[in-house]
Amino acid sequence: MHDRINKKQINIWSSTDLAISAYLALSFDLLDLNRVEGNRFEFRFKKSTELEEAVNAYFNKSATVNPADYFQKIKFLKSLLYSRS
């Protein structure tokens, strides 16, 4: 039996990492918060060239953000997690 691939999933970038998700959520819309197992959730964003560049900047340590905005975004995402736990 062949698995069907949802075309919408091809255009989704997801991570269970709160830090990068908070960084991305500063500039990109969070599409969904999906429970993957137990208390683990994945943050889902629409995949784009700009998002991929932001991911690369994050991992290359060349990304810059306003620390206060980043902290607030982490708090916001944590509140989403806690409300779904």
BAKOLMI-46716 format. One record per residue: residue in one letter; y, z, x of N, C-alpha, C in turn. Coordinates in steps of 0.2 Angstrom, whole numbers, plus 5000, padded with zeros to 4 digits. Example, Ala and Ser with C-alpha at 12.3 -4.5 7.8 and 13.67 -1.06 7.14 Angstrom:
# residues 2
[vexvex a [4972 5039 5066] [4978 5039 5062] [4984 5039 5066]],
[vexvex s [4989 5035 5064] [4995 5036 5068] [5000 5039 5064]],
END
This chain:
# residues 85
[vexvex m [4994 5000 5004] [5000 5000 5000] [5006 5000 5004]],
[vexvex h [5011 4996 5003] [5017 4995 5007] [5023 5000 5004]],
[vexvex d [5026 5003 5008] [5032 5007 5006] [5038 5003 5004]],
[vexvex r [5041 5004 4999] [5047 5000 4997] [5053 5004 5000]],
[vexvex i [5057 5000 5003] [5063 5003 5006] [5069 5002 5002]],
[vexvex n [5072 5008 5000] [5078 5007 4996] [5084 5004 4999]],
[vexvex k [5086 4999 4997] [5092 4995 5000] [5098 5000 5002]],
[vexvex k [5099 5005 4997] [5104 5010 4998] [5103 5014 5004]],
[vexvex q [5097 5015 5006] [5095 5020 5012] [5097 5016 5018]],
[vexvex i [5097 5010 5018] [5098 5006 5025] [5105 5007 5027]],
[vexvex n [5110 5008 5022] [5117 5009 5023] [5119 5017 5023]],
[vexvex i [5114 5021 5025] [5115 5028 5025] [5114 5031 5032]],
[vexvex w [5119 5035 5034] [5118 5038 5041] [5117 5046 5039]],
[vexvex s [5112 5049 5041] [5111 5056 5039] [5110 5060 5045]],
[vexvex s [5111 5067 5044] [5110 5072 5050] [5109 5078 5046]],
[vexvex t [5105 5083 5049] [5104 5090 5047] [5108 5094 5051]],
[vexvex d [5112 5091 5056] [5116 5095 5061] [5123 5096 5058]],
[vexvex l [5125 5103 5057] [5131 5105 5054] [5137 5103 5058]],
[vexvex a [5137 5103 5064] [5142 5102 5069] [5145 5095 5068]],
[vexvex i [5140 5090 5069] [5142 5083 5069] [5144 5081 5062]],
[vexvex s [5141 5084 5057] [5142 5082 5050] [5149 5084 5048]],
[vexvex a [5151 5090 5051] [5158 5093 5050] [5163 5088 5053]],
[vexvex y [5162 5086 5059] [5166 5081 5063] [5167 5075 5059]],
[vexvex l [5161 5072 5056] [5161 5066 5053] [5165 5067 5046]],
[vexvex a [5164 5072 5043] [5167 5073 5036] [5175 5074 5037]],
[vexvex l [5177 5075 5043] [5185 5075 5044] [5188 5068 5042]],
[vexvex s [5184 5063 5043] [5186 5056 5043] [5182 5051 5038]],
[vexvex f [5176 5054 5036] [5172 5050 5032] [5170 5054 5026]],
[vexvex d [5169 5050 5020] [5167 5054 5014] [5159 5056 5015]],
[vexvex l [5158 5062 5013] [5151 5064 5012] [5148 5062 5006]],
[vexvex l [5143 5058 5006] [5140 5055 5000] [5136 5059 4996]],
[vexvex d [5132 5063 5000] [5127 5067 4997] [5124 5073 5002]],
[vexvex l [5122 5078 4999] [5119 5083 5003] [5112 5084 5000]],
[vexvex n [5107 5082 5004] [5100 5082 5002] [5095 5087 5005]],
[vexvex r [5092 5090 5001] [5087 5095 5003] [5081 5091 5006]],
[vexvex v [5079 5093 5013] [5074 5089 5016] [5067 5094 5016]],
[vexvex e [5068 5100 5018] [5063 5105 5018] [5065 5112 5018]],
[vexvex g [5062 5116 5014] [5064 5123 5014] [5072 5124 5013]],
[vexvex n [5075 5127 5018] [5082 5128 5018] [5086 5123 5022]],
[vexvex r [5082 5117 5024] [5086 5112 5028] [5089 5107 5023]],
[vexvex f [5095 5105 5025] [5098 5100 5021] [5100 5094 5026]],
[vexvex e [5101 5088 5023] [5104 5083 5027] [5110 5081 5024]],
[vexvex f [5115 5080 5028] [5122 5077 5026] [5121 5069 5026]],
[vexvex r [5123 5066 5021] [5123 5059 5021] [5130 5055 5020]],
[vexvex f [5131 5050 5025] [5137 5047 5025] [5135 5039 5024]],
[vexvex k [5140 5035 5022] [5139 5028 5022] [5140 5025 5029]],
[vexvex k [5135 5022 5031] [5134 5019 5038] [5140 5013 5039]],
[vexvex s [5143 5014 5044] [5148 5008 5045] [5149 5008 5053]],
[vexvex t [5152 5003 5055] [5154 5002 5062] [5158 5008 5064]],
[vexvex e [5163 5010 5060] [5168 5015 5062] [5164 5022 5063]],
[vexvex l [5159 5023 5058] [5155 5029 5058] [5151 5029 5065]],
[vexvex e [5148 5024 5066] [5144 5023 5072] [5148 5025 5078]],
[vexvex e [5154 5022 5079] [5159 5023 5084] [5160 5031 5085]],
[vexvex a [5162 5034 5079] [5163 5041 5079] [5157 5045 5081]],
[vexvex v [5151 5043 5079] [5145 5047 5081] [5144 5046 5089]],
[vexvex n [5146 5040 5092] [5145 5039 5099] [5151 5043 5102]],
[vexvex a [5157 5044 5100] [5162 5048 5103] [5160 5055 5103]],
[vexvex y [5157 5057 5097] [5155 5064 5097] [5150 5066 5103]],
[vexvex f [5145 5062 5103] [5139 5063 5108] [5142 5061 5115]],
[vexvex n [5147 5057 5116] [5149 5056 5123] [5155 5061 5125]],
[vexvex k [5156 5065 5120] [5161 5071 5121] [5168 5068 5122]],
[vexvex s [5169 5062 5119] [5176 5060 5120] [5180 5060 5113]],
[vexvex a [5177 5063 5108] [5180 5064 5102] [5185 5070 5102]],
[vexvex t [5190 5069 5098] [5196 5074 5098] [5197 5076 5091]],
[vexvex v [5198 5082 5089] [5199 5084 5082] [5204 5090 5083]],
[vexvex n [5207 5091 5077] [5211 5097 5076] [5207 5103 5075]],
[vexvex p [5207 5108 5079] [5202 5114 5079] [5202 5117 5072]],
[vexvex a [5208 5118 5069] [5209 5122 5063] [5206 5117 5057]],
[vexvex d [5207 5111 5057] [5204 5107 5052] [5196 5107 5053]],
[vexvex y [5194 5106 5059] [5186 5106 5060] [5183 5113 5058]],
[vexvex f [5186 5118 5059] [5184 5125 5057] [5184 5125 5049]],
[vexvex q [5189 5123 5046] [5189 5123 5039] [5184 5118 5036]],
[vexvex k [5182 5113 5039] [5177 5108 5037] [5170 5111 5037]],
[vexvex i [5169 5115 5043] [5163 5119 5043] [5162 5124 5038]],
[vexvex k [5167 5127 5036] [5167 5132 5031] [5166 5129 5024]],
[vexvex f [5169 5123 5023] [5168 5120 5017] [5160 5117 5016]],
[vexvex l [5158 5115 5022] [5151 5112 5021] [5146 5118 5021]],
[vexvex k [5147 5124 5024] [5143 5129 5023] [5143 5132 5016]],
[vexvex s [5149 5132 5013] [5149 5134 5006] [5145 5129 5001]],
[vexvex l [5145 5123 5003] [5140 5118 4999] [5133 5120 5000]],
[vexvex l [5131 5121 5006] [5124 5123 5008] [5122 5130 5004]],
[vexvex y [5127 5135 5004] [5125 5141 5001] [5125 5140 4993]],
[vexvex s [5129 5136 4991] [5128 5135 4983] [5122 5131 4981]],
[vexvex r [5119 5128 4986] [5113 5124 4984] [5106 5128 4986]],
[vexvex s [5107 5134 4990] [5101 5137 4992] [5098 5142 4987]],
END
